[in-house]
Amino acid sequence: MMLENFLNRRTVLTAGSALLFGAALSPLRAQTNGGKLPIGTIGAGRIGSTIGGLWVKSGHKVLFSSRHPEELKDLVAGLGPLAQAFGDVVLLTVPYGALPQIGRDYTTQLKGKIVLDTCNAASARDGAVADEVEANGIGLISQKYLPGTRLVRAFNTMSYKIFASEANRPDPKLAVPIAGDDQDAVRVAAALVRDAGFDPVVVGKLADAKLFQRGGPGYGQQVSAAELKQKLSLPQ
């Protein structure tokens, strides 16, 4: 029931108008606004609103979506006119158990999209899909349920409070690990991590995302890029 309510009540809100969810997943368009990508969020909870807000401040246009549109009004109003564009990149920040249904219902709209997957699996909340993650690694399972997307794991290792307080701190910046199979998508994700005020660390392919999933050695690490690479035995 939670998953059905999440998807059925989803509304996409811009700075003064409500849009259908599919609008956030419009076909990939040319970059605008000085090379800044329009970004859509699926989920505008604490992580989605925090990271999306940081992108807006850096000049990106961001379209926020939420199952509770009334909670977006103040957020969108505060961020101003940049919080109103369709998304060429999608930030996915929902309960992990929602991924299978999102993948089924929006296969066409998500196909070819760069999707930044921030979701973490928890057995108590997400059930059997969390068992799959534990057995096979979260990157591979996310790609299984989001076929056709250019998936990158990112922004999953710390709380929204850390992201909010540590963004754009003096060097060395806080490290954010990322992983993906599509190298162009990884490059876009790395640029977006920088635009949010952090230092991206490319851990490897989606299979390597298990290194920074919940319980992994890279999870919860509030460290610099050099320190994170050392912890994960990555080349400096």
Secondary structure, 3 states (H helix, E strand, C coil): CHHHHHHHCCEEECCCCEECHHHHHCCCCCCECCCECCEEEECCCHHHHHHHHHHHHCCCCEEEEECCHHHHHHHHHHHHHHCCCCCCEEEECCCHHHHHHHHHHCHHHHCCCEEEECCCCCHHHHCHHHHHHHHHCHHHHHHHHCCCCEEEECCCCCCHHHHHHHCCCCCCCCEEEEEECCHHHHHHHHHHHHHCCCEEEEEECHHHHHHHCCCCCCCCCCCCHHHHHHHCCCCC
